[in-house]
Protein backbone atom coordinates (compact mmCIF):
# COMPACT_ATOMS: atom_id res chain seq x y z
CA UNK A 1 0.00 0.00 0.00
CA UNK A 2 2.87 2.37 0.84
CA UNK A 3 4.44 1.63 -2.55
CA UNK A 4 1.17 2.42 -4.29
CA UNK A 5 0.87 5.71 -2.38
CA UNK A 6 4.48 6.62 -3.22
CA UNK A 7 3.86 5.97 -6.89
CA UNK A 8 0.80 8.23 -6.82
CA UNK A 9 2.83 11.04 -5.24
CA UNK A 10 5.51 10.90 -7.95
CA UNK A 11 4.73 13.58 -10.50
CA UNK A 12 5.55 13.17 -14.21
CA UNK A 13 8.99 14.64 -15.08
CA UNK A 14 7.42 17.33 -17.27
CA UNK A 15 5.15 18.45 -14.41
CA UNK A 16 8.13 18.70 -12.04
CA UNK A 17 10.12 20.76 -14.56
CA UNK A 18 7.26 23.21 -15.15
CA UNK A 19 6.60 23.42 -11.40
CA UNK A 20 10.24 24.31 -10.79
CA UNK A 21 10.08 26.90 -13.58
CA UNK A 22 7.04 28.70 -12.15
CA UNK A 23 8.22 28.54 -8.51
CA UNK A 24 11.69 29.73 -9.50
CA UNK A 25 10.29 32.64 -11.51
CA UNK A 26 8.18 33.80 -8.58
CA UNK A 27 11.15 33.61 -6.20
CA UNK A 28 13.31 35.72 -8.54
CA UNK A 29 10.60 38.39 -8.75
CA UNK A 30 10.26 38.37 -4.96
CA UNK A 31 14.05 38.66 -4.67
CA UNK A 32 13.99 41.85 -6.77
CA UNK A 33 11.13 43.28 -4.71
CA UNK A 34 13.02 42.74 -1.44
CA UNK A 35 16.13 44.28 -3.01
CA UNK A 36 14.18 47.37 -3.98
CA UNK A 37 12.87 47.73 -0.43
CA UNK A 38 16.43 47.55 0.95
CA UNK A 39 18.36 49.59 -1.63
CA UNK A 40 15.74 52.34 -1.45
CA UNK A 41 16.87 52.79 2.17
CA UNK A 42 20.42 53.52 1.04
CA UNK A 43 21.99 50.04 1.03
CA UNK A 44 24.47 49.80 -1.91
CA UNK A 45 23.53 47.19 -4.53
CA UNK A 46 26.94 45.50 -4.22
CA UNK A 47 26.57 45.23 -0.43
CA UNK A 48 23.09 43.76 -0.68
CA UNK A 49 24.15 41.25 -3.35
CA UNK A 50 27.17 40.23 -1.24
CA UNK A 51 25.18 39.40 1.90
CA UNK A 52 22.42 37.78 -0.14
CA UNK A 53 24.79 35.32 -1.81
CA UNK A 54 26.95 34.75 1.28
CA UNK A 55 23.96 33.80 3.46
CA UNK A 56 22.34 31.68 0.73
CA UNK A 57 25.58 29.88 -0.11
CA UNK A 58 26.31 29.17 3.55
CA UNK A 59 22.80 27.77 4.11
CA UNK A 60 23.08 25.42 1.11
CA UNK A 61 26.60 24.39 2.12
CA UNK A 62 25.41 23.42 5.59
CA UNK A 63 22.51 21.47 4.04
CA UNK A 64 24.82 19.69 1.60
CA UNK A 65 25.57 16.04 2.31
CA UNK A 66 29.18 16.27 1.14
CA UNK A 67 30.51 19.59 2.41
CA UNK A 68 34.08 18.77 1.34
CA UNK A 69 33.00 18.45 -2.29
CA UNK A 70 32.77 22.22 -2.56
CA UNK A 71 36.54 22.51 -2.06
CA UNK A 72 37.49 20.16 -4.91
CA UNK A 73 39.97 21.88 -7.22
CA UNK A 74 38.20 20.64 -10.37
CA UNK A 75 35.11 22.70 -9.40
CA UNK A 76 36.93 25.99 -8.75
CA UNK A 77 36.69 27.31 -12.32
CA UNK A 78 33.08 26.17 -12.60
CA UNK A 79 32.09 28.01 -9.42
CA UNK A 80 33.92 31.19 -10.41
CA UNK A 81 32.54 31.50 -13.96
CA UNK A 82 29.06 30.33 -12.97
CA UNK A 83 29.02 32.69 -9.98
CA UNK A 84 30.08 35.75 -11.98
CA UNK A 85 27.86 35.23 -15.04
CA UNK A 86 24.82 33.70 -13.38
CA UNK A 87 24.64 35.59 -10.09
CA UNK A 88 27.15 38.32 -9.17
CA UNK A 89 27.04 40.55 -12.27
CA UNK A 90 23.34 40.24 -13.19
CA UNK A 91 22.11 40.50 -9.57
CA UNK A 92 24.28 43.48 -8.64
CA UNK A 93 23.15 45.21 -11.84
CA UNK A 94 19.49 44.39 -11.16
CA UNK A 95 19.67 45.58 -7.55
CA UNK A 96 21.11 48.89 -8.77
CA UNK A 97 18.47 49.37 -11.47
CA UNK A 98 15.46 48.25 -9.43
CA UNK A 99 15.23 51.61 -7.60
CA UNK A 100 15.75 53.50 -10.87
CA UNK A 101 13.36 51.69 -13.20
CA UNK A 102 11.08 49.70 -10.88
CA UNK A 103 10.93 46.02 -9.92
CA UNK A 104 8.49 45.19 -12.69
CA UNK A 105 10.68 46.58 -15.45
CA UNK A 106 13.90 45.17 -14.01
CA UNK A 107 12.24 41.75 -13.85
CA UNK A 108 11.59 41.98 -17.58
CA UNK A 109 15.35 42.04 -18.18
CA UNK A 110 15.36 38.46 -16.91
CA UNK A 111 13.04 37.52 -19.76
CA UNK A 112 15.51 38.41 -22.52
CA UNK A 113 18.07 35.55 -22.29
CA UNK A 114 16.14 32.86 -24.28
CA UNK A 115 16.92 34.21 -27.75
CA UNK A 116 20.62 34.77 -26.96
CA UNK A 117 20.86 31.39 -25.24
CA UNK A 118 19.24 29.74 -28.25
CA UNK A 119 21.64 31.41 -30.70
CA UNK A 120 24.69 30.45 -28.60
CA UNK A 121 23.40 26.90 -28.08
CA UNK A 122 22.67 26.32 -31.78
CA UNK A 123 26.03 27.74 -32.86
CA UNK A 124 27.71 25.28 -30.46
CA UNK A 125 25.57 22.38 -31.62
CA UNK A 126 23.77 22.04 -28.28
CA UNK A 127 20.38 22.76 -29.89
CA UNK A 128 19.07 21.78 -33.31
CA UNK A 129 18.03 24.61 -35.60
CA UNK A 130 14.29 24.93 -35.18
CA UNK A 131 12.54 27.77 -37.00
CA UNK A 132 9.32 27.37 -35.03
CA UNK A 133 11.20 27.75 -31.76
CA UNK A 134 13.24 30.66 -33.13
CA UNK A 135 10.05 32.41 -34.27
CA UNK A 136 8.44 32.02 -30.85
CA UNK A 137 11.51 33.29 -29.02
CA UNK A 138 11.79 36.21 -31.46
CA UNK A 139 8.19 37.20 -30.71
CA UNK A 140 8.95 37.08 -26.98
CA UNK A 141 12.07 39.21 -27.30
CA UNK A 142 10.38 41.74 -29.62
CA UNK A 143 7.63 42.02 -27.02
CA UNK A 144 10.28 42.73 -24.38
CA UNK A 145 11.80 45.38 -26.65
CA UNK A 146 8.37 46.95 -27.00
CA UNK A 147 8.06 46.98 -23.19
CA UNK A 148 11.45 48.72 -22.88
CA UNK A 149 10.38 51.43 -25.34
CA UNK A 150 7.05 51.89 -23.59
CA UNK A 151 8.69 52.17 -20.18
CA UNK A 152 11.20 54.71 -21.47
CA UNK A 153 8.41 56.86 -22.91
CA UNK A 154 6.66 56.75 -19.51
CA UNK A 155 9.89 57.75 -17.70
CA UNK A 156 11.45 60.46 -19.91
CA UNK A 157 13.61 61.59 -16.98
CA UNK A 158 15.29 58.16 -16.76
CA UNK A 159 18.88 58.03 -18.03
CA UNK A 160 19.10 56.04 -21.26
CA UNK A 161 22.28 54.45 -19.88
CA UNK A 162 20.18 52.70 -17.21
CA UNK A 163 18.28 50.91 -19.95
CA UNK A 164 21.52 50.06 -21.73
CA UNK A 165 23.00 48.76 -18.47
CA UNK A 166 19.95 46.54 -18.11
CA UNK A 167 21.06 44.56 -21.17
CA UNK A 168 24.04 43.34 -19.14
CA UNK A 169 21.60 41.20 -17.14
CA UNK A 170 20.38 38.99 -20.03
CA UNK A 171 23.84 38.95 -21.65
CA UNK A 172 25.48 37.48 -18.55
CA UNK A 173 22.59 35.12 -17.83
CA UNK A 174 22.73 33.73 -21.39
CA UNK A 175 26.45 33.00 -21.10
CA UNK A 176 25.88 31.44 -17.69
CA UNK A 177 23.01 29.25 -18.94
CA UNK A 178 25.12 27.70 -21.67
CA UNK A 179 28.30 27.45 -19.60
CA UNK A 180 26.60 25.59 -16.74
CA UNK A 181 25.12 23.04 -19.14
CA UNK A 182 28.36 22.50 -21.07
CA UNK A 183 30.61 22.33 -17.98
CA UNK A 184 28.09 20.61 -15.67
CA UNK A 185 30.05 18.31 -13.30
CA UNK A 186 28.08 15.09 -13.72
CA UNK A 187 28.83 13.49 -10.36
CA UNK A 188 28.20 16.58 -8.23
CA UNK A 189 24.86 17.20 -6.52
CA UNK A 190 22.85 20.32 -7.55
CA UNK A 191 22.87 21.61 -3.95
CA UNK A 192 26.67 21.49 -3.83
CA UNK A 193 26.92 23.30 -7.17
CA UNK A 194 24.45 25.96 -6.04
CA UNK A 195 26.33 26.47 -2.74
CA UNK A 196 29.72 26.76 -4.44
CA UNK A 197 28.40 29.12 -7.11
CA UNK A 198 26.76 31.39 -4.53
CA UNK A 199 29.87 31.50 -2.32
CA UNK A 200 32.10 32.21 -5.34
CA UNK A 201 29.71 35.04 -6.24
CA UNK A 202 29.93 36.40 -2.67
CA UNK A 203 33.74 36.28 -2.79
CA UNK A 204 33.78 38.18 -6.10
CA UNK A 205 31.34 40.81 -4.81
CA UNK A 206 33.27 41.17 -1.56
CA UNK A 207 36.51 41.77 -3.47
CA UNK A 208 34.80 44.30 -5.75
CA UNK A 209 33.36 46.10 -2.70
CA UNK A 210 36.85 46.37 -1.18
CA UNK A 211 38.36 47.68 -4.41
CA UNK A 212 35.64 50.32 -4.81
CA UNK A 213 35.45 51.30 -1.15
CA UNK A 214 31.85 50.13 -0.81
CA UNK A 215 30.94 49.40 2.84
CA UNK A 216 29.72 45.89 3.59
CA UNK A 217 28.60 46.86 7.10
CA UNK A 218 27.32 50.26 8.21
CA UNK A 219 25.14 51.67 10.98
CA UNK A 220 23.42 53.78 8.32
CA UNK A 221 21.67 50.70 6.91
CA UNK A 222 19.23 50.53 9.84
CA UNK A 223 18.02 47.62 11.97
CA UNK A 224 15.45 46.50 9.39
CA UNK A 225 18.27 45.65 6.99
CA UNK A 226 19.30 42.63 9.08
CA UNK A 227 15.84 41.06 8.96
CA UNK A 228 15.38 41.75 5.25
CA UNK A 229 18.80 40.39 4.25
CA UNK A 230 18.36 37.21 6.31
CA UNK A 231 14.98 36.62 4.65
CA UNK A 232 16.55 37.40 1.28
CA UNK A 233 19.39 34.96 1.94
CA UNK A 234 17.01 32.13 2.84
CA UNK A 235 14.79 32.79 -0.20
CA UNK A 236 17.88 33.00 -2.42
CA UNK A 237 19.09 29.62 -1.12
CA UNK A 238 15.73 28.12 -2.12
CA UNK A 239 15.78 30.00 -5.45
CA UNK A 240 19.16 28.69 -6.57
CA UNK A 241 18.59 25.19 -5.27
CA UNK A 242 15.46 25.08 -7.46
CA UNK A 243 17.40 26.69 -10.33
CA UNK A 244 20.13 24.03 -10.32
CA UNK A 245 17.50 21.28 -10.06
CA UNK A 246 15.74 22.84 -13.04
CA UNK A 247 18.98 23.12 -15.01
CA UNK A 248 19.76 19.48 -14.29
CA UNK A 249 16.34 18.33 -15.55
CA UNK A 250 16.06 20.58 -18.63
CA UNK A 251 18.16 22.14 -21.42
CA UNK A 252 19.70 25.65 -21.65
CA UNK A 253 16.92 27.15 -23.79
CA UNK A 254 14.08 25.82 -21.62
CA UNK A 255 15.92 27.00 -18.50
CA UNK A 256 16.39 30.48 -19.94
CA UNK A 257 12.61 30.90 -20.12
CA UNK A 258 12.71 31.21 -16.35
CA UNK A 259 13.21 34.94 -16.81
CA UNK A 260 9.93 35.42 -18.64
CA UNK A 261 8.06 33.87 -15.73
CA UNK A 262 9.97 36.16 -13.36
CA UNK A 263 9.09 39.15 -15.55
CA UNK A 264 5.35 38.52 -15.32
CA UNK A 265 5.51 38.00 -11.56
CA UNK A 266 7.71 41.10 -11.32
CA UNK A 267 5.06 43.27 -12.97
CA UNK A 268 2.36 41.92 -10.66
CA UNK A 269 4.47 42.41 -7.51
CA UNK A 270 5.49 45.89 -8.67
CA UNK A 271 1.85 46.93 -8.94
CA UNK A 272 0.61 45.22 -5.76
CA UNK A 273 3.57 45.97 -3.46
CA UNK A 274 5.07 49.24 -4.74
CA UNK A 275 2.08 50.75 -6.55
CA UNK A 276 4.11 50.95 -9.73
CA UNK A 277 2.05 52.15 -12.69
CA UNK A 278 2.24 50.33 -16.02
CA UNK A 279 0.39 51.22 -19.19
CA UNK A 280 -1.84 48.88 -21.17
CA UNK A 281 0.94 48.66 -23.75
CA UNK A 282 3.32 47.12 -21.21
CA UNK A 283 0.73 44.56 -20.08
CA UNK A 284 0.03 43.65 -23.72
CA UNK A 285 3.78 43.27 -24.19
CA UNK A 286 3.92 40.88 -21.22
CA UNK A 287 1.08 38.87 -22.78
CA UNK A 288 3.01 38.65 -26.06
CA UNK A 289 6.04 37.37 -24.14
CA UNK A 290 3.94 34.50 -22.83
CA UNK A 291 2.51 33.78 -26.29
CA UNK A 292 5.99 33.80 -27.82
CA UNK A 293 7.30 31.34 -25.24
CA UNK A 294 4.27 29.12 -25.81
CA UNK A 295 5.09 29.11 -29.53
CA UNK A 296 8.74 28.25 -28.83
CA UNK A 297 7.74 25.31 -26.66
CA UNK A 298 5.49 23.93 -29.38
CA UNK A 299 8.44 24.25 -31.70
CA UNK A 300 10.50 22.09 -29.36
CA UNK A 301 7.71 19.58 -28.96
CA UNK A 302 7.45 20.34 -25.23
C-alpha positions as CSV (number, residue, x, y, z in Angstrom):
1,X,0.0,0.0,0.0
2,X,2.9,2.4,0.8
3,X,4.4,1.6,-2.6
4,X,1.2,2.4,-4.3
5,X,0.9,5.7,-2.4
6,X,4.5,6.6,-3.2
7,X,3.9,6.0,-6.9
8,X,0.8,8.2,-6.8
9,X,2.8,11.0,-5.2
10,X,5.5,10.9,-7.9
11,X,4.7,13.6,-10.5
12,X,5.5,13.2,-14.2
13,X,9.0,14.6,-15.1
14,X,7.4,17.3,-17.3
15,X,5.2,18.4,-14.4
16,X,8.1,18.7,-12.0
17,X,10.1,20.8,-14.6
18,X,7.3,23.2,-15.1
19,X,6.6,23.4,-11.4
20,X,10.2,24.3,-10.8
21,X,10.1,26.9,-13.6
22,X,7.0,28.7,-12.1
23,X,8.2,28.5,-8.5
24,X,11.7,29.7,-9.5
25,X,10.3,32.6,-11.5
26,X,8.2,33.8,-8.6
27,X,11.2,33.6,-6.2
28,X,13.3,35.7,-8.5
29,X,10.6,38.4,-8.8
30,X,10.3,38.4,-5.0
31,X,14.1,38.7,-4.7
32,X,14.0,41.8,-6.8
33,X,11.1,43.3,-4.7
34,X,13.0,42.7,-1.4
35,X,16.1,44.3,-3.0
36,X,14.2,47.4,-4.0
37,X,12.9,47.7,-0.4
38,X,16.4,47.5,0.9
39,X,18.4,49.6,-1.6
40,X,15.7,52.3,-1.5
41,X,16.9,52.8,2.2
42,X,20.4,53.5,1.0
43,X,22.0,50.0,1.0
44,X,24.5,49.8,-1.9
45,X,23.5,47.2,-4.5
46,X,26.9,45.5,-4.2
47,X,26.6,45.2,-0.4
48,X,23.1,43.8,-0.7
49,X,24.1,41.3,-3.3
50,X,27.2,40.2,-1.2
51,X,25.2,39.4,1.9
52,X,22.4,37.8,-0.1
53,X,24.8,35.3,-1.8
54,X,26.9,34.7,1.3
55,X,24.0,33.8,3.5
56,X,22.3,31.7,0.7
57,X,25.6,29.9,-0.1
58,X,26.3,29.2,3.6
59,X,22.8,27.8,4.1
60,X,23.1,25.4,1.1
61,X,26.6,24.4,2.1
62,X,25.4,23.4,5.6
63,X,22.5,21.5,4.0
64,X,24.8,19.7,1.6
65,X,25.6,16.0,2.3
66,X,29.2,16.3,1.1
67,X,30.5,19.6,2.4
68,X,34.1,18.8,1.3
69,X,33.0,18.4,-2.3
70,X,32.8,22.2,-2.6
71,X,36.5,22.5,-2.1
72,X,37.5,20.2,-4.9
73,X,40.0,21.9,-7.2
74,X,38.2,20.6,-10.4
75,X,35.1,22.7,-9.4
76,X,36.9,26.0,-8.8
77,X,36.7,27.3,-12.3
78,X,33.1,26.2,-12.6
79,X,32.1,28.0,-9.4
80,X,33.9,31.2,-10.4
81,X,32.5,31.5,-14.0
82,X,29.1,30.3,-13.0
83,X,29.0,32.7,-10.0
84,X,30.1,35.7,-12.0
85,X,27.9,35.2,-15.0
86,X,24.8,33.7,-13.4
87,X,24.6,35.6,-10.1
88,X,27.1,38.3,-9.2
89,X,27.0,40.5,-12.3
90,X,23.3,40.2,-13.2
91,X,22.1,40.5,-9.6
92,X,24.3,43.5,-8.6
93,X,23.1,45.2,-11.8
94,X,19.5,44.4,-11.2
95,X,19.7,45.6,-7.6
96,X,21.1,48.9,-8.8
97,X,18.5,49.4,-11.5
98,X,15.5,48.3,-9.4
99,X,15.2,51.6,-7.6
100,X,15.8,53.5,-10.9
101,X,13.4,51.7,-13.2
102,X,11.1,49.7,-10.9
103,X,10.9,46.0,-9.9
104,X,8.5,45.2,-12.7
105,X,10.7,46.6,-15.4
106,X,13.9,45.2,-14.0
107,X,12.2,41.8,-13.8
108,X,11.6,42.0,-17.6
109,X,15.3,42.0,-18.2
110,X,15.4,38.5,-16.9
111,X,13.0,37.5,-19.8
112,X,15.5,38.4,-22.5
113,X,18.1,35.5,-22.3
114,X,16.1,32.9,-24.3
115,X,16.9,34.2,-27.8
116,X,20.6,34.8,-27.0
117,X,20.9,31.4,-25.2
118,X,19.2,29.7,-28.2
119,X,21.6,31.4,-30.7
120,X,24.7,30.4,-28.6
121,X,23.4,26.9,-28.1
122,X,22.7,26.3,-31.8
123,X,26.0,27.7,-32.9
124,X,27.7,25.3,-30.5
125,X,25.6,22.4,-31.6
126,X,23.8,22.0,-28.3
127,X,20.4,22.8,-29.9
128,X,19.1,21.8,-33.3
129,X,18.0,24.6,-35.6
130,X,14.3,24.9,-35.2
131,X,12.5,27.8,-37.0
132,X,9.3,27.4,-35.0
133,X,11.2,27.8,-31.8
134,X,13.2,30.7,-33.1
135,X,10.0,32.4,-34.3
136,X,8.4,32.0,-30.9
137,X,11.5,33.3,-29.0
138,X,11.8,36.2,-31.5
139,X,8.2,37.2,-30.7
140,X,8.9,37.1,-27.0
141,X,12.1,39.2,-27.3
142,X,10.4,41.7,-29.6
143,X,7.6,42.0,-27.0
144,X,10.3,42.7,-24.4
145,X,11.8,45.4,-26.7
146,X,8.4,47.0,-27.0
147,X,8.1,47.0,-23.2
148,X,11.5,48.7,-22.9
149,X,10.4,51.4,-25.3
150,X,7.1,51.9,-23.6
151,X,8.7,52.2,-20.2
152,X,11.2,54.7,-21.5
153,X,8.4,56.9,-22.9
154,X,6.7,56.8,-19.5
155,X,9.9,57.7,-17.7
156,X,11.5,60.5,-19.9
157,X,13.6,61.6,-17.0
158,X,15.3,58.2,-16.8
159,X,18.9,58.0,-18.0
160,X,19.1,56.0,-21.3
161,X,22.3,54.4,-19.9
162,X,20.2,52.7,-17.2
163,X,18.3,50.9,-19.9
164,X,21.5,50.1,-21.7
165,X,23.0,48.8,-18.5
166,X,19.9,46.5,-18.1
167,X,21.1,44.6,-21.2
168,X,24.0,43.3,-19.1
169,X,21.6,41.2,-17.1
170,X,20.4,39.0,-20.0
171,X,23.8,39.0,-21.7
172,X,25.5,37.5,-18.5
173,X,22.6,35.1,-17.8
174,X,22.7,33.7,-21.4
175,X,26.4,33.0,-21.1
176,X,25.9,31.4,-17.7
177,X,23.0,29.3,-18.9
178,X,25.1,27.7,-21.7
179,X,28.3,27.4,-19.6
180,X,26.6,25.6,-16.7
181,X,25.1,23.0,-19.1
182,X,28.4,22.5,-21.1
183,X,30.6,22.3,-18.0
184,X,28.1,20.6,-15.7
185,X,30.1,18.3,-13.3
186,X,28.1,15.1,-13.7
187,X,28.8,13.5,-10.4
188,X,28.2,16.6,-8.2
189,X,24.9,17.2,-6.5
190,X,22.9,20.3,-7.6
191,X,22.9,21.6,-4.0
192,X,26.7,21.5,-3.8
193,X,26.9,23.3,-7.2
194,X,24.5,26.0,-6.0
195,X,26.3,26.5,-2.7
196,X,29.7,26.8,-4.4
197,X,28.4,29.1,-7.1
198,X,26.8,31.4,-4.5
199,X,29.9,31.5,-2.3
200,X,32.1,32.2,-5.3
201,X,29.7,35.0,-6.2
202,X,29.9,36.4,-2.7
203,X,33.7,36.3,-2.8
204,X,33.8,38.2,-6.1
205,X,31.3,40.8,-4.8
206,X,33.3,41.2,-1.6
207,X,36.5,41.8,-3.5
208,X,34.8,44.3,-5.7
209,X,33.4,46.1,-2.7
210,X,36.8,46.4,-1.2
211,X,38.4,47.7,-4.4
212,X,35.6,50.3,-4.8
213,X,35.5,51.3,-1.1
214,X,31.8,50.1,-0.8
215,X,30.9,49.4,2.8
216,X,29.7,45.9,3.6
217,X,28.6,46.9,7.1
218,X,27.3,50.3,8.2
219,X,25.1,51.7,11.0
220,X,23.4,53.8,8.3
221,X,21.7,50.7,6.9
222,X,19.2,50.5,9.8
223,X,18.0,47.6,12.0
224,X,15.4,46.5,9.4
225,X,18.3,45.7,7.0
226,X,19.3,42.6,9.1
227,X,15.8,41.1,9.0
228,X,15.4,41.8,5.2
229,X,18.8,40.4,4.3
230,X,18.4,37.2,6.3
231,X,15.0,36.6,4.6
232,X,16.5,37.4,1.3
233,X,19.4,35.0,1.9
234,X,17.0,32.1,2.8
235,X,14.8,32.8,-0.2
236,X,17.9,33.0,-2.4
237,X,19.1,29.6,-1.1
238,X,15.7,28.1,-2.1
239,X,15.8,30.0,-5.4
240,X,19.2,28.7,-6.6
241,X,18.6,25.2,-5.3
242,X,15.5,25.1,-7.5
243,X,17.4,26.7,-10.3
244,X,20.1,24.0,-10.3
245,X,17.5,21.3,-10.1
246,X,15.7,22.8,-13.0
247,X,19.0,23.1,-15.0
248,X,19.8,19.5,-14.3
249,X,16.3,18.3,-15.5
250,X,16.1,20.6,-18.6
251,X,18.2,22.1,-21.4
252,X,19.7,25.6,-21.6
253,X,16.9,27.1,-23.8
254,X,14.1,25.8,-21.6
255,X,15.9,27.0,-18.5
256,X,16.4,30.5,-19.9
257,X,12.6,30.9,-20.1
258,X,12.7,31.2,-16.3
259,X,13.2,34.9,-16.8
260,X,9.9,35.4,-18.6
261,X,8.1,33.9,-15.7
262,X,10.0,36.2,-13.4
263,X,9.1,39.1,-15.6
264,X,5.4,38.5,-15.3
265,X,5.5,38.0,-11.6
266,X,7.7,41.1,-11.3
267,X,5.1,43.3,-13.0
268,X,2.4,41.9,-10.7
269,X,4.5,42.4,-7.5
270,X,5.5,45.9,-8.7
271,X,1.9,46.9,-8.9
272,X,0.6,45.2,-5.8
273,X,3.6,46.0,-3.5
274,X,5.1,49.2,-4.7
275,X,2.1,50.8,-6.5
276,X,4.1,50.9,-9.7
277,X,2.1,52.1,-12.7
278,X,2.2,50.3,-16.0
279,X,0.4,51.2,-19.2
280,X,-1.8,48.9,-21.2
281,X,0.9,48.7,-23.8
282,X,3.3,47.1,-21.2
283,X,0.7,44.6,-20.1
284,X,0.0,43.6,-23.7
285,X,3.8,43.3,-24.2
286,X,3.9,40.9,-21.2
287,X,1.1,38.9,-22.8
288,X,3.0,38.7,-26.1
289,X,6.0,37.4,-24.1
290,X,3.9,34.5,-22.8
291,X,2.5,33.8,-26.3
292,X,6.0,33.8,-27.8
293,X,7.3,31.3,-25.2
294,X,4.3,29.1,-25.8
295,X,5.1,29.1,-29.5
296,X,8.7,28.3,-28.8
297,X,7.7,25.3,-26.7
298,X,5.5,23.9,-29.4
299,X,8.4,24.3,-31.7
300,X,10.5,22.1,-29.4
301,X,7.7,19.6,-29.0
302,X,7.4,20.3,-25.2
